[in-house]
Amino acid sequence: MKILVIQNRMGIGDTVIFLPFIKALYKKYDSSISLLVKENTKADQFLYQTNYINKIITFESVEKNKDRNSSIIGALNLINEIKKYKFDKIFIFNSSLRFNLIARFSKIPEIYQYSLFNKTKQHITNTPKKFFKKKLNLDVNEDPEIQIDNSLILNAIQKFKINKNELNILLGIGGSGPTKRIPARTFLNVIERILRIKKCKFFLATGKNPDEQSILNEILDSKFKNFFQRLD
């Protein structure tokens, strides 16, 4: 059986949140899952070792030759790409009519999707939980898990000099958009409160976006700079 999941939210964090639902599909149908996601999810960089994910397709790789002024051409490119794999089922984690039509024109026999035209106030975890319960009678309550080869973990420990005898805290100070970025002063407030309780090391994860770099630099320039390891 071939199953496609469309997750069109931006960023790494949102993609991680949906992993328990993707894993639940894998368990129910005993079939690995293909993902159609946005490039900025970085899914191909952190999910390629996940045993229940078969293939990762990005919208940008499919639509790279499309005229930016023509969403029709982009949709046709998606349909042609999806058709190649002859999927049996598709799960669409949004209410978009566009993706519904793409699934139908791709001739996928079974289409599962949130209610159409009902995007307002959709909770990122409660909505898929209710969706899976209603459509598949599945209760999904697992925490997200990213599968990583142990050798990569050991390499990271050596590279970043991680001491397992002290408390190590990872702070995701980046964000896929302006509304998802938290000001440096908020992180510094949290860091100060934690350091009052226990000495620890903070790993600051962010990208190269100028706004993210500004947050990073403000944190690095603080009085706590000796407690940080940058991961940009």
N, C-alpha and C positions, 0 to 999 in steps of 0.2 A: 504494500500500500504506500502511496506517495501523498504526503501532506505538506501543504504550504501555509505558513503563517505570515500575515502582513501586519507589521508593527511600524507605523509611520511617525511615531513621536521622535523628537530630537534627543540626542545625547546618550551618553553611556548609562547614566543613572536610570532613566526610564526603561531602557532595554533590560537592565538587570532586574528591575521590578517584575517584568513579565516572564522571567525564567521559570518560576514554579508552574505557571500555566502551560508553558511549552513542554516542560518535563511531564506534566500530567497527561498531555496528549500522547507523548511517547509511551508512557506506561499503559494507557488505555488501549491504544491501537497496536502496541508492540512494533512501532515503526519510527525510525528517525525522522526528524522534522527539517524542512527547508525554510529559511527565513528570507523575507523581503523587507529590508530596512534602509534607513537613510545612511549615507556614508559617514556622517558625523557621529553615529552611534559607536563607531570603531569596533563593531561586532566581529569583523574579520580578524581583529588583533587580539581579542580576549576570549572568544568563544570557539576558536578553531580546534581546541582540544576537548570540547564538550561532547561526550559520547552520544547524546541524544539529538545532536544537531548535525545534519547531513551536509547541507549546502547553505552558504550565505550569499545572497544576491543583493546588491545595492541599487536603489533607484537611479543613482547617478551613472553607474556603469551601463545600465540599460538605455538610459536616455541621453547618453553623452553626445550623440550625433543629432539630437533633435533641435529644431528651430526654437529658441527660447520664447518666441511669440506664439507658438502653437502647442497648446496642451493636447490637441487631437493627435499630433504626431507622437508626442510622448506616450499617450495612452496606447496607440497602435504598437509602439515599440515594446511596451510592457506586455501587451497581449501576445505578441509574437514570441517573446522570451518565455513567458509562462507556458504557452502551448507546447514548447519543446520538451517539457518534462512530463507532460501528461499526468498532472496531479489528479488524485481521486477526491481529495477533500481540501477545502481552504477555510481557514479561520481568520477573520478580519477584525482586528481590535480597534475598530472605529465605526462611525455611522455614515461614512462617505458613500454617496450614490456612485461616485466615480469608480471606486474600487469594486462595488457590487457589479457594475456593468462590465468592468474589465474581467472579473471572475466569470461572468456569464458568457462573454464573447470568447473567453479562453476555453470554454466548454468543460469546465470543472463540474462534475456531477453533483457534488454536495457542497453547498455554500453555507457557512455559519458566520453570522455577523451581528454586531450590536444593532439595535433598532435604528432604522434609517431616520435621518433628520432629527436626531435626538442628542446632539452633542453637548447641549447646555448642561453645565454642572455635573458632568460625568466624573466620578471619583476614580482615580487611577488604579486602585486595587479593589474597591468594593464593586465597581461595575463589572470587571471580568469574573469576579467571584460569583455574582448573581447570574451572569451569563452562562458560566459553566454549570452551575446548579440547575438552571432552567433547561438548557439545551442537552446536557450530557449527564445530569444527575451526579455531578462530581463536586466534592467539597475540597477546595484547594486551600491549604493552610500552611504549606511549607515555606520556610525562608529561602530566599535566593541563594544559590550556590554556584560558584564559578570553578570549573575543573581545570586545574593547572598541574602540569607535569612537575614532579618533585625536584627534578634537576634544575628547573627554572627558579624554583623557590630557593634552593640552596645557593644558586648564583646570585640572586637578589640579596640574600643575607650577607654574602661576602662583599658584593659591590657597594652596598649602602651601610656596611658595618653595623648590622642590626644585632644588638645584644639582647638575647632572650631573658637575661636576668633583670632587665629594666622594662618599664612600661613603655610600649611603642604605640603611638596613636597616629592614624592616618586621617588627615583633614582634606576633604575634597573641596578645594577653594575655587575651583573653576565652575563653569556652567555653560550650557549650550545656548543660552540667550540672556539678554539683560535682566529679565524677570527672574532668572534662576541664580543670579549672582548675589552673594551676600557680602556686605561691606567688610573691609579689613578690620574695622573697629569691633565688629561683632565677634570675629574669630579671636582677636586679641583679648577681649573680655573673657571668652571661654578659656583660652590658654592660661590667663592669669589665675582664674579660679581653680583650674586643675592643678597648677603648679603650687598653689597654697597647700594642697592636700598631699601631693606626691611628686617627686622628681621624675621626669619622663622625657622622652624624645618625640618630637612631632615631625611627621613626614607630610610635606605640602604638595599635593597633587593638583596640577593645573596644566593648561595648554599654553600655546604661544600667542593667543589672542591678546591684543594690546590692553584691553580692559582687565583681563585676567592677570596679565603681567603687572599691571598697576596695583592690584590687590596683593599679589605676591610680594612685590617690592616694599610695599608699606609694612607688611608683616615682618619681612626680613630686616627692615631698618629699625625695628623696635628694640626695646631693652632685653627682649627674650631671644635675640638672634642666635645665641649659643645653643639653643635647644632645638634648632630646626635643621631639617634636611630637605632641600628642594627636589621635587620630582618632575620638573617641567622638561 
